[in-house]
Each structure stands twice: as structure tokens, then as C-alpha cells.
Amino acid sequence: MISEDMLREQLKHTLEKTNFKLGKKYEGKVRDNYILKDKRVIITTDRISAFDRVLCTIPFKGQVLNQTAAFWFEKTKHIAKNHVIEIPDPNVTIGKECVPLPVEMVVRGYLTGVTTTSAWYNYERGVRNFCGNKLPDGMAKNQKFAKPIITPSTKAEHGAHDESVSAEEILKRKLIDEKTYRKLEKAALELFDFGNKLVAKNNLILVDTKYEFGIIDDEVYLIDEIHTPDSSRFWIKDSYDELFRQGKEPQKLDKEYVRQFLANKGFVGDGPIPEIPDEIKVEAARRYITAYEMITGKQFEAENGDVLERIGGNLRKAKILSN
């Protein structure tokens, strides 16, 4: 495990943004995308977002996300084709350019969450039909569903909020056609099941996650990221049952730690973002790295230094960026 001193040292080298002269740029909450005809260069920065707001940067977070996603893309290509061409740098994926579908497939295995779009937030307020899923009375926070549910979300424009909707609403709005939606539904459930079985071997529960898809030559491709600590919630498996019986929160390995810190400060997306102290950033980094190591079974390897400079050098070596 990387030392706390190394994490603190990297606070002054985190990757907040990029501005390469490289095709058409699109900046997401966490990733900077550069579109080059039939390819897309995706640079995962160290930005962290929650409640649809960009908050700050976390040491090595971009590397954790990119390398975790690369691990899963390789492991799941028998379930769904994906966009990956190569990984020229720990923070960079070069993928096939596609037509992104305007829907995220959110799969939930447990009744949990603190955001206004979460299952628990809505359930606690009396909602029993959540995005087309009928939920029984009497469930407790963090309880496992009888079987995983899909709660699709629209993909909001930059700065706007995502909207949880039902499959029926997606089809009614003609966001995608029914045949395509059923393909996404099948792939999402299979990916979630595969992911849960794999991480269970490493004492983790894949609690919930989101998948994004695009179309290349009339075929559905998995894009963006998969089963990372940003797109997914992970809990420690062997302590879950006892903590749930006691009505306590599970042990978590995801950005819920930062979300909860902000929620405790009264921030859930609106108004000024509270200052996030270095100790919170360092602990978040430690959790991200621990998640990577537990998910993949690999040791996280990183070096202190200028991430932007390293990326530029590796893009030149890959002949993506000219000298």
C-alpha cells in the first residue's frame, strides 16, 4: 500500500485538467475527451465529483479509475464488446469513437444511497415504485433486494442533473428504441452478476453501478468506465451481515466517503461547496487505492510527480500527440 507521505506529496501534483492540442475536446466531470475522427482519447483526471458537482482533486484517483476500468474491460469482453484500443498511460484510454446512447443503465443490488436519485432516499420518502420497480414495504436501509433492479438514468448536459426514469419512460420519450434497450438491459444484468461473483472472491460486494453504452456500426459497445470506485459502490463482504443486523453502516470502499462528509456538512449539491481538508483527500485516495487492489488483486504502482507531463510524453510515444 502506498504510504500516507506519498499521498500527501502527490497533493501538489494532482491532475486537475488538460489542454492538449488534439482534436475536438469535450470535458466531462472527471474525464477530458479528445475526439480524433474514429478514435477518442480519454484522459481520466484526478477530479472528484459528487451530487453532479466537481469538488476537488484526489491524489492518484485518475490512475485508479483508468486502470480499474481497463482491468474490467478486459475481463468482460466475452459479455459485451467495448471501445478500448490501447492504454498508453496509466491515466489514458484510447477508444473507438461511437455514438453514445443518452441513457445510463444503473443496476442496484441493495437499498442504499444518500443522493436525491438514490433508492434509499426515495424509499424513505414513501416511494414504492422506483423507476418501474415495485418495492415491498418494511425494507431497511442497506438491505439486499430479492434480485438486482435496473433504474435507468438520463445523461444530463454538463452542469445539469441526471434524471432517474423507468424503462417505460425511456421508450415513451424515444430516447432509444425497445430492441436496443433490451440489449442494454441484458448486458447490464450480466455484467453486474459477473462483477459481483468476481469481487466476492476478494471479500467485496458490488452494491450498485452504472454502465454507459454507445453504437459502432449498428452494434452496442460498452464505453466510458466499468466497476470503478466512481461508477460503483463497494462494501466489505465479511462484515456486512453483522453490521446490517446491528443497524450500522457497512464498511465502504468508494466515493461515498466524500459524499457523506459533504452531506454531514449540509451540502447535497446546491450552494457553495464546503472546503474539503487534506486529510479527507488523503483518506479518499487511500480508499480508492485499496479498492483497486482488492478488486483486481494487483498491487497499485505509482510515482510522485507531474501527471500532465508524463501523459504528454506517453501520448507522443504512442504517436497520438505530435512533438
Contacts in CASP RR format, 6 or more apart in sequence:
PFRMAT RR
TARGET T0000
AUTHOR 0000-0000-0000
METHOD contacts of the structure
MODEL  1
MISEDMLREQLKHTLEKTNFKLGKKYEGKVRDNYILKDKRVIITTDRISA
FDRVLCTIPFKGQVLNQTAAFWFEKTKHIAKNHVIEIPDPNVTIGKECVP
LPVEMVVRGYLTGVTTTSAWYNYERGVRNFCGNKLPDGMAKNQKFAKPII
TPSTKAEHGAHDESVSAEEILKRKLIDEKTYRKLEKAALELFDFGNKLVA
KNNLILVDTKYEFGIIDDEVYLIDEIHTPDSSRFWIKDSYDELFRQGKEP
QKLDKEYVRQFLANKGFVGDGPIPEIPDEIKVEAARRYITAYEMITGKQF
EAENGDVLERIGGNLRKAKILSN
1 286 0 8 1.000
1 289 0 8 1.000
1 290 0 8 1.000
1 293 0 8 1.000
1 300 0 8 1.000
2 60 0 8 1.000
2 286 0 8 1.000
2 289 0 8 1.000
2 300 0 8 1.000
2 302 0 8 1.000
4 282 0 8 1.000
4 286 0 8 1.000
6 302 0 8 1.000
6 304 0 8 1.000
7 59 0 8 1.000
7 60 0 8 1.000
7 282 0 8 1.000
7 285 0 8 1.000
7 286 0 8 1.000
8 59 0 8 1.000
8 278 0 8 1.000
8 282 0 8 1.000
9 304 0 8 1.000
10 59 0 8 1.000
10 60 0 8 1.000
10 285 0 8 1.000
10 302 0 8 1.000
10 304 0 8 1.000
10 305 0 8 1.000
11 59 0 8 1.000
11 278 0 8 1.000
11 281 0 8 1.000
11 282 0 8 1.000
13 59 0 8 1.000
13 304 0 8 1.000
13 305 0 8 1.000
13 306 0 8 1.000
13 307 0 8 1.000
14 46 0 8 1.000
14 57 0 8 1.000
14 58 0 8 1.000
14 59 0 8 1.000
14 61 0 8 1.000
14 307 0 8 1.000
15 43 0 8 1.000
15 45 0 8 1.000
15 46 0 8 1.000
15 57 0 8 1.000
15 62 0 8 1.000
15 91 0 8 1.000
15 307 0 8 1.000
15 308 0 8 1.000
15 311 0 8 1.000
16 45 0 8 1.000
16 46 0 8 1.000
16 47 0 8 1.000
16 57 0 8 1.000
17 27 0 8 1.000
17 32 0 8 1.000
17 45 0 8 1.000
17 47 0 8 1.000
18 32 0 8 1.000
18 43 0 8 1.000
18 45 0 8 1.000
18 308 0 8 1.000
18 311 0 8 1.000
19 25 0 8 1.000
20 34 0 8 1.000
20 312 0 8 1.000
20 315 0 8 1.000
20 321 0 8 1.000
21 321 0 8 1.000
22 34 0 8 1.000
22 36 0 8 1.000
22 41 0 8 1.000
22 315 0 8 1.000
22 320 0 8 1.000
22 321 0 8 1.000
23 34 0 8 1.000
23 35 0 8 1.000
23 36 0 8 1.000
24 34 0 8 1.000
24 35 0 8 1.000
25 32 0 8 1.000
25 33 0 8 1.000
25 34 0 8 1.000
25 35 0 8 1.000
26 32 0 8 1.000
26 33 0 8 1.000
26 34 0 8 1.000
26 35 0 8 1.000
27 33 0 8 1.000
27 158 0 8 1.000
28 158 0 8 1.000
29 47 0 8 1.000
29 49 0 8 1.000
29 52 0 8 1.000
29 54 0 8 1.000
29 158 0 8 1.000
30 44 0 8 1.000
30 45 0 8 1.000
30 47 0 8 1.000
30 48 0 8 1.000
30 49 0 8 1.000
30 54 0 8 1.000
30 62 0 8 1.000
30 65 0 8 1.000
30 230 0 8 1.000
31 42 0 8 1.000
31 43 0 8 1.000
31 44 0 8 1.000
31 45 0 8 1.000
31 224 0 8 1.000
32 42 0 8 1.000
32 43 0 8 1.000
32 45 0 8 1.000
33 40 0 8 1.000
33 41 0 8 1.000
33 42 0 8 1.000
33 43 0 8 1.000
34 40 0 8 1.000
34 41 0 8 1.000
34 43 0 8 1.000
35 97 0 8 1.000
36 97 0 8 1.000
36 320 0 8 1.000
37 97 0 8 1.000
38 96 0 8 1.000
38 97 0 8 1.000
39 85 0 8 1.000
39 94 0 8 1.000
39 95 0 8 1.000
39 96 0 8 1.000
39 97 0 8 1.000
40 83 0 8 1.000
40 94 0 8 1.000
40 95 0 8 1.000
40 96 0 8 1.000
40 97 0 8 1.000
41 92 0 8 1.000
41 93 0 8 1.000
41 94 0 8 1.000
41 95 0 8 1.000
41 315 0 8 1.000
41 320 0 8 1.000
42 92 0 8 1.000
42 93 0 8 1.000
42 94 0 8 1.000
42 95 0 8 1.000
42 224 0 8 1.000
43 91 0 8 1.000
43 92 0 8 1.000
43 311 0 8 1.000
44 62 0 8 1.000
44 63 0 8 1.000
44 65 0 8 1.000
44 66 0 8 1.000
44 91 0 8 1.000
44 92 0 8 1.000
44 93 0 8 1.000
45 57 0 8 1.000
45 62 0 8 1.000
45 91 0 8 1.000
46 57 0 8 1.000
46 58 0 8 1.000
46 59 0 8 1.000
46 60 0 8 1.000
46 61 0 8 1.000
46 62 0 8 1.000
46 307 0 8 1.000
47 54 0 8 1.000
47 55 0 8 1.000
47 56 0 8 1.000
47 57 0 8 1.000
47 61 0 8 1.000
48 54 0 8 1.000
48 55 0 8 1.000
48 56 0 8 1.000
48 57 0 8 1.000
48 58 0 8 1.000
48 61 0 8 1.000
48 230 0 8 1.000
48 255 0 8 1.000
48 258 0 8 1.000
48 284 0 8 1.000
49 55 0 8 1.000
50 115 0 8 1.000
50 255 0 8 1.000
50 258 0 8 1.000
50 259 0 8 1.000
50 262 0 8 1.000
50 269 0 8 1.000
51 115 0 8 1.000
51 259 0 8 1.000
51 262 0 8 1.000
51 267 0 8 1.000
51 268 0 8 1.000
51 269 0 8 1.000
52 156 0 8 1.000
52 159 0 8 1.000
52 160 0 8 1.000
52 161 0 8 1.000
52 162 0 8 1.000
52 269 0 8 1.000
53 269 0 8 1.000
53 273 0 8 1.000
55 258 0 8 1.000
55 262 0 8 1.000
55 273 0 8 1.000
55 276 0 8 1.000
56 276 0 8 1.000
56 281 0 8 1.000
57 281 0 8 1.000
58 281 0 8 1.000
58 284 0 8 1.000
58 285 0 8 1.000
58 288 0 8 1.000
59 281 0 8 1.000
59 282 0 8 1.000
59 285 0 8 1.000
60 285 0 8 1.000
60 288 0 8 1.000
60 289 0 8 1.000
60 300 0 8 1.000
60 302 0 8 1.000
61 284 0 8 1.000
61 285 0 8 1.000
61 288 0 8 1.000
62 91 0 8 1.000
63 90 0 8 1.000
63 91 0 8 1.000
63 302 0 8 1.000
63 307 0 8 1.000
64 228 0 8 1.000
64 229 0 8 1.000
64 288 0 8 1.000
64 289 0 8 1.000
64 291 0 8 1.000
64 292 0 8 1.000
64 300 0 8 1.000
65 225 0 8 1.000
65 228 0 8 1.000
65 229 0 8 1.000
65 230 0 8 1.000
65 288 0 8 1.000
66 87 0 8 1.000
66 90 0 8 1.000
66 91 0 8 1.000
66 92 0 8 1.000
66 93 0 8 1.000
67 87 0 8 1.000
67 90 0 8 1.000
67 292 0 8 1.000
67 296 0 8 1.000
67 300 0 8 1.000
68 225 0 8 1.000
68 227 0 8 1.000
68 228 0 8 1.000
68 229 0 8 1.000
68 291 0 8 1.000
68 292 0 8 1.000
68 295 0 8 1.000
68 296 0 8 1.000
69 93 0 8 1.000
69 224 0 8 1.000
69 225 0 8 1.000
69 226 0 8 1.000
69 227 0 8 1.000
69 228 0 8 1.000
70 84 0 8 1.000
70 87 0 8 1.000
70 93 0 8 1.000
71 295 0 8 1.000
71 296 0 8 1.000
71 298 0 8 1.000
72 195 0 8 1.000
72 226 0 8 1.000
72 227 0 8 1.000
72 228 0 8 1.000
73 82 0 8 1.000
73 84 0 8 1.000
73 222 0 8 1.000
73 226 0 8 1.000
74 84 0 8 1.000
75 194 0 8 1.000
75 198 0 8 1.000
76 82 0 8 1.000
76 191 0 8 1.000
76 194 0 8 1.000
76 195 0 8 1.000
76 222 0 8 1.000
76 226 0 8 1.000
79 187 0 8 1.000
79 190 0 8 1.000
79 191 0 8 1.000
79 194 0 8 1.000
80 187 0 8 1.000
80 190 0 8 1.000
80 191 0 8 1.000
80 213 0 8 1.000
80 220 0 8 1.000
80 221 0 8 1.000
80 222 0 8 1.000
81 219 0 8 1.000
81 220 0 8 1.000
81 221 0 8 1.000
81 222 0 8 1.000
82 221 0 8 1.000
82 222 0 8 1.000
82 223 0 8 1.000
82 226 0 8 1.000
83 95 0 8 1.000
83 96 0 8 1.000
83 98 0 8 1.000
83 214 0 8 1.000
83 216 0 8 1.000
83 221 0 8 1.000
83 222 0 8 1.000
83 223 0 8 1.000
84 93 0 8 1.000
84 94 0 8 1.000
84 95 0 8 1.000
85 94 0 8 1.000
85 95 0 8 1.000
85 96 0 8 1.000
86 93 0 8 1.000
86 94 0 8 1.000
86 95 0 8 1.000
86 318 0 8 1.000
87 93 0 8 1.000
87 94 0 8 1.000
88 94 0 8 1.000
88 314 0 8 1.000
88 315 0 8 1.000
88 317 0 8 1.000
88 318 0 8 1.000
88 320 0 8 1.000
89 310 0 8 1.000
89 311 0 8 1.000
89 312 0 8 1.000
89 314 0 8 1.000
89 315 0 8 1.000
90 302 0 8 1.000
91 307 0 8 1.000
91 311 0 8 1.000
92 311 0 8 1.000
92 314 0 8 1.000
92 315 0 8 1.000
94 318 0 8 1.000
94 320 0 8 1.000
96 216 0 8 1.000
96 221 0 8 1.000
97 216 0 8 1.000
98 214 0 8 1.000
98 215 0 8 1.000
98 216 0 8 1.000
98 221 0 8 1.000
98 223 0 8 1.000
99 214 0 8 1.000
99 215 0 8 1.000
99 216 0 8 1.000
100 155 0 8 1.000
100 212 0 8 1.000
100 213 0 8 1.000
100 214 0 8 1.000
100 223 0 8 1.000
101 175 0 8 1.000
101 176 0 8 1.000
101 180 0 8 1.000
101 184 0 8 1.000
101 212 0 8 1.000
101 213 0 8 1.000
101 214 0 8 1.000
101 215 0 8 1.000
102 154 0 8 1.000
102 155 0 8 1.000
102 175 0 8 1.000
102 176 0 8 1.000
103 152 0 8 1.000
103 153 0 8 1.000
103 154 0 8 1.000
103 155 0 8 1.000
103 170 0 8 1.000
103 175 0 8 1.000
103 176 0 8 1.000
103 181 0 8 1.000
103 184 0 8 1.000
104 152 0 8 1.000
104 153 0 8 1.000
104 154 0 8 1.000
104 155 0 8 1.000
104 162 0 8 1.000
104 210 0 8 1.000
104 211 0 8 1.000
104 212 0 8 1.000
105 150 0 8 1.000
105 152 0 8 1.000
105 184 0 8 1.000
105 185 0 8 1.000
105 187 0 8 1.000
105 188 0 8 1.000
105 210 0 8 1.000
105 211 0 8 1.000
105 212 0 8 1.000
105 213 0 8 1.000
106 150 0 8 1.000
106 151 0 8 1.000
106 152 0 8 1.000
106 153 0 8 1.000
106 164 0 8 1.000
106 208 0 8 1.000
106 209 0 8 1.000
106 210 0 8 1.000
107 148 0 8 1.000
107 149 0 8 1.000
107 150 0 8 1.000
107 188 0 8 1.000
107 189 0 8 1.000
107 191 0 8 1.000
107 192 0 8 1.000
107 208 0 8 1.000
107 209 0 8 1.000
107 210 0 8 1.000
107 211 0 8 1.000
108 119 0 8 1.000
108 145 0 8 1.000
108 148 0 8 1.000
108 149 0 8 1.000
108 150 0 8 1.000
108 151 0 8 1.000
108 207 0 8 1.000
108 208 0 8 1.000
109 144 0 8 1.000
109 145 0 8 1.000
109 148 0 8 1.000
109 149 0 8 1.000
109 192 0 8 1.000
109 207 0 8 1.000
109 208 0 8 1.000
110 119 0 8 1.000
110 142 0 8 1.000
110 143 0 8 1.000
110 144 0 8 1.000
110 145 0 8 1.000
110 205 0 8 1.000
110 207 0 8 1.000
110 208 0 8 1.000
111 119 0 8 1.000
111 120 0 8 1.000
111 123 0 8 1.000
111 135 0 8 1.000
111 139 0 8 1.000
111 140 0 8 1.000
111 141 0 8 1.000
111 142 0 8 1.000
111 143 0 8 1.000
111 144 0 8 1.000
111 145 0 8 1.000
112 118 0 8 1.000
112 119 0 8 1.000
112 120 0 8 1.000
112 141 0 8 1.000
112 142 0 8 1.000
112 207 0 8 1.000
112 208 0 8 1.000
112 233 0 8 1.000
113 119 0 8 1.000
113 120 0 8 1.000
113 121 0 8 1.000
113 233 0 8 1.000
113 256 0 8 1.000
114 120 0 8 1.000
114 121 0 8 1.000
114 256 0 8 1.000
114 259 0 8 1.000
114 260 0 8 1.000
114 263 0 8 1.000
114 268 0 8 1.000
115 121 0 8 1.000
115 259 0 8 1.000
115 268 0 8 1.000
116 268 0 8 1.000
117 153 0 8 1.000
117 161 0 8 1.000
117 162 0 8 1.000
117 163 0 8 1.000
117 164 0 8 1.000
119 130 0 8 1.000
119 135 0 8 1.000
119 149 0 8 1.000
119 151 0 8 1.000
119 208 0 8 1.000
120 141 0 8 1.000
120 142 0 8 1.000
122 130 0 8 1.000
123 130 0 8 1.000
123 135 0 8 1.000
123 139 0 8 1.000
124 141 0 8 1.000
127 135 0 8 1.000
128 134 0 8 1.000
128 135 0 8 1.000
128 136 0 8 1.000
128 137 0 8 1.000
129 135 0 8 1.000
130 149 0 8 1.000
130 151 0 8 1.000
130 164 0 8 1.000
131 149 0 8 1.000
131 150 0 8 1.000
131 151 0 8 1.000
131 152 0 8 1.000
131 164 0 8 1.000
131 165 0 8 1.000
131 166 0 8 1.000
131 167 0 8 1.000
132 151 0 8 1.000
132 166 0 8 1.000
132 167 0 8 1.000
132 168 0 8 1.000
133 149 0 8 1.000
133 150 0 8 1.000
133 151 0 8 1.000
140 244 0 8 1.000
140 247 0 8 1.000
141 247 0 8 1.000
142 244 0 8 1.000
142 247 0 8 1.000
142 249 0 8 1.000
142 250 0 8 1.000
143 244 0 8 1.000
148 189 0 8 1.000
148 192 0 8 1.000
148 193 0 8 1.000
150 167 0 8 1.000
150 185 0 8 1.000
150 188 0 8 1.000
150 189 0 8 1.000
151 164 0 8 1.000
152 164 0 8 1.000
152 165 0 8 1.000
152 166 0 8 1.000
152 167 0 8 1.000
152 170 0 8 1.000
153 162 0 8 1.000
153 163 0 8 1.000
153 164 0 8 1.000
153 165 0 8 1.000
153 210 0 8 1.000
154 162 0 8 1.000
154 163 0 8 1.000
154 165 0 8 1.000
154 175 0 8 1.000
155 162 0 8 1.000
155 212 0 8 1.000
156 162 0 8 1.000
156 163 0 8 1.000
165 173 0 8 1.000
167 181 0 8 1.000
167 185 0 8 1.000
170 176 0 8 1.000
170 181 0 8 1.000
171 177 0 8 1.000
171 178 0 8 1.000
171 181 0 8 1.000
176 184 0 8 1.000
180 215 0 8 1.000
180 220 0 8 1.000
183 220 0 8 1.000
184 211 0 8 1.000
184 213 0 8 1.000
184 220 0 8 1.000
187 211 0 8 1.000
187 213 0 8 1.000
187 220 0 8 1.000
187 222 0 8 1.000
188 211 0 8 1.000
191 211 0 8 1.000
191 222 0 8 1.000
191 226 0 8 1.000
191 227 0 8 1.000
192 206 0 8 1.000
192 209 0 8 1.000
195 206 0 8 1.000
195 227 0 8 1.000
196 205 0 8 1.000
196 206 0 8 1.000
199 205 0 8 1.000
199 206 0 8 1.000
199 227 0 8 1.000
199 234 0 8 1.000
199 294 0 8 1.000
199 295 0 8 1.000
200 237 0 8 1.000
202 294 0 8 1.000
202 295 0 8 1.000
202 297 0 8 1.000
203 236 0 8 1.000
203 237 0 8 1.000
203 238 0 8 1.000
203 294 0 8 1.000
204 234 0 8 1.000
204 235 0 8 1.000
204 236 0 8 1.000
204 237 0 8 1.000
204 253 0 8 1.000
204 294 0 8 1.000
204 295 0 8 1.000
205 234 0 8 1.000
205 235 0 8 1.000
205 236 0 8 1.000
205 237 0 8 1.000
205 240 0 8 1.000
205 250 0 8 1.000
206 227 0 8 1.000
206 232 0 8 1.000
206 233 0 8 1.000
206 234 0 8 1.000
207 232 0 8 1.000
207 233 0 8 1.000
207 234 0 8 1.000
207 235 0 8 1.000
208 232 0 8 1.000
208 233 0 8 1.000
209 226 0 8 1.000
209 227 0 8 1.000
209 231 0 8 1.000
209 232 0 8 1.000
209 233 0 8 1.000
210 231 0 8 1.000
210 232 0 8 1.000
211 222 0 8 1.000
211 226 0 8 1.000
211 231 0 8 1.000
212 222 0 8 1.000
212 223 0 8 1.000
212 224 0 8 1.000
212 225 0 8 1.000
213 220 0 8 1.000
213 221 0 8 1.000
213 222 0 8 1.000
213 223 0 8 1.000
214 220 0 8 1.000
214 221 0 8 1.000
214 223 0 8 1.000
215 221 0 8 1.000
224 231 0 8 1.000
225 231 0 8 1.000
227 295 0 8 1.000
229 253 0 8 1.000
229 254 0 8 1.000
229 255 0 8 1.000
229 287 0 8 1.000
229 288 0 8 1.000
229 291 0 8 1.000
229 292 0 8 1.000
230 254 0 8 1.000
230 255 0 8 1.000
232 254 0 8 1.000
233 252 0 8 1.000
233 254 0 8 1.000
233 256 0 8 1.000
234 252 0 8 1.000
234 253 0 8 1.000
234 254 0 8 1.000
234 291 0 8 1.000
234 294 0 8 1.000
234 295 0 8 1.000
235 250 0 8 1.000
235 251 0 8 1.000
235 252 0 8 1.000
235 253 0 8 1.000
236 250 0 8 1.000
236 251 0 8 1.000
236 252 0 8 1.000
236 253 0 8 1.000
239 250 0 8 1.000
239 251 0 8 1.000
240 250 0 8 1.000
240 251 0 8 1.000
243 249 0 8 1.000
243 250 0 8 1.000
243 251 0 8 1.000
244 250 0 8 1.000
252 287 0 8 1.000
253 287 0 8 1.000
253 290 0 8 1.000
253 291 0 8 1.000
253 294 0 8 1.000
254 287 0 8 1.000
254 291 0 8 1.000
255 284 0 8 1.000
255 288 0 8 1.000
257 283 0 8 1.000
257 284 0 8 1.000
257 287 0 8 1.000
258 276 0 8 1.000
258 280 0 8 1.000
258 284 0 8 1.000
261 276 0 8 1.000
261 280 0 8 1.000
262 268 0 8 1.000
262 269 0 8 1.000
262 273 0 8 1.000
262 274 0 8 1.000
262 276 0 8 1.000
265 274 0 8 1.000
266 274 0 8 1.000
267 273 0 8 1.000
267 274 0 8 1.000
289 300 0 8 1.000
292 298 0 8 1.000
292 300 0 8 1.000
293 299 0 8 1.000
293 300 0 8 1.000
312 321 0 8 1.000
313 321 0 8 1.000
315 321 0 8 1.000
316 322 0 8 1.000
316 323 0 8 1.000
END
